[in-house]
Amino acid sequence: MALGVPSSSPAVVIKEIDASTSIRTASTTIGGTVGDFRWGPVGVPMTVATETELVGTFAAPDDTNSVEFHSAAYFLRYADNMKVVRTTDANAKNAYDADSAGAAPAVGNQTDWDAQDTTLAGANHTFVGKYPGAMGNGLTISVCPADETTFNGWAYKSDFDTFPGTSTQATAESATNDEVHVAVIDVNGNFGPKGGVLETFPHVSLATNAKTPDGSTNYILNVVNVGSAYVWMAGFGTAGSRFDADAGSALASGKNYLTTPAAILTIDLTGGVNQNANTAGTLQTAFDQLEDEDTVALDILFTAGMSARTDHVTVVNDITATAVARKDCIAVASPARSDVVGVANPATMVTNTTTTAKDFTFGSYLVVDNNFLKVYDKYNDKYIHIPAASSTAGIMAATDNNAAPWVSPAGTRRGNYLGITSLAYSPTKAQRDTLYKAAINPIANIPGQGVMLYGDKTHMNRPSAFDRINVRRLFTSLEKAIGEFAKASLFELNDEFTRAEFVNNVEPLLREVKGRRGLTDFKVVCDETNNTASVVDRNEFVATIFIKPARSINFITLNFVATRTGADFEEVVGI
């Protein structure tokens, strides 16, 4: 992926200067992740707000993708807005007409369909599964022709009002028998009750120019391809083998769309294949769809990662680079699965985690935790370990919504993990010290307080204001908000009026954040001192915003002083 480069077209370029070492707050924080799911659009960011919507879009998990599914689902325990991209690879194929002579198709989304529909029709495909994967196997399409007797014997008669026949439009054109009923059935029960009807398309026409009374298209291909959640319709197969020869032609005088004996047409879909197990490459390709800040709004990126350490590092560094390039979000990661899960000795887990974290890209746009969470997978009736990163990201999102981005997400007030059975391990105080020195935030089961995030560091390896989550997220929030203000100045005149207007927009925001304890002081400079004649002549506009961020408490010292009975407290204050 490409990191940010200076813009060669009109744009607002944000430069951040770390001088610490010498907002808009979102009502709903948006998370972003990718994963191997059994169904749903491929390579397209989909918005989900609840676990129910996650299932509705990508299907319930099986043994192959339960970790990635639950990583996404656990973020939604804390927040209600997430962008999810389904991964795929060359192995994934859509289910298709078992009698088709064509090759197994690979149609991942609407764009893929638009590029392939004509080709698939030319290869004699009729119906294909909407998305790649074995879940499409067992879909059956039943088509009832324009015949009352046939309709009365049809297994799905009760799902329709009356038999298909000749449309009013066809009658007016002196054509006959253009209507069919279409039912999509879930034979294997992959999407609902076994043998149940998933969707119906009544009284659709085989004529290309057919219209409904309100003027909408009623052509079977158009209606199915716009309305179906389960199948695409490519064409009519080999002429005469599936549909009558007039199918797919325009309404015209004398055309009879039922010239062969009336019979139910049953089309069984098979040949759907799941992708192989995710690789670092497939995850990176999917995360690429979340790179563009102009088209995909994001606040927090997280990954379920990879088991193998090398692959996991590759993915984490990729999403970190995305966060750095976007500058409006932060990445969250856990150790590799092989670092923690199945490892018997906690000390070894700590060593593994710190070793892996050393290969993560250091910087303030990444937050690293140390653990995996044991959770119950209700869909497969088993317990599994998922990386804590999604819940850590969720805790940050909940902190945004309940307090503010500049508030630390750690500790007893905000840092508790929800819905977990146990941790892979609970580090001791000494182990927490080791992790924290390595810029890894411990997750620990603190007696009497529960399982919580016990650190608020970013993955910086040098002293800086930006080595704290709350400071990084303060600046990210302010930069996003003030960047939006700045867009209003694009193409305006670089004069005293425009500069004053900008300052007058920004300072109230900063005062609000200061009043909400996000910063202790600020100063905005946008005048002739930084918009010099040479700057103006280059068609540039410069504003410098100085911020003193509020700092979180990481260490508390309590001094208890015993005094003699007659002592004056004023005498001993300061001892």
Secondary structure, DSSP 8 states (H G I E B T S, - for coil): -------SSS---------S------SS--EEEEE--SSS-BSS-EEE-SHHHHHHHH----TTTHHHHHHHHHHTTT-S-EEEEE---TT-B--EETT--S------SHHHHHHHHHHHHHTT--EEESSSSGGGTTEEEEEE-S-HHHHHT-TTGGGSSS-----HHHHHTT-B--EEEEEEEESS-SSSSTTEEEEEEEEEESSTT-B-TTS-B-BHHHHHHHH-SSEEE----STTTSS-TTTTS---TT-BS--S----EEEEEE--B---S--HHHHHHHHGGG--TTTS--SEEE----SSHHHHHHHHHHHHHHHHHH-S-EEEE---HHHHTT---HHHHHHHHHHHHHHS--BTTEEEB--EEEEEETTTTEEEEEETHHHHHHHHHHHHHHT-TTS---STTT-B--S-SEES----HHHHHHHHHTT-B-EEEETTTEEEE---B-B-SS--GGGBHHHHHHHHHHHHHHHHHHHTTTTS--SHHHHHHHHHHHHHHHHHHHHTTSEEEEEEE-STTTS-HHHHHTT----EEEEEE---------------TT--HHHHTT-
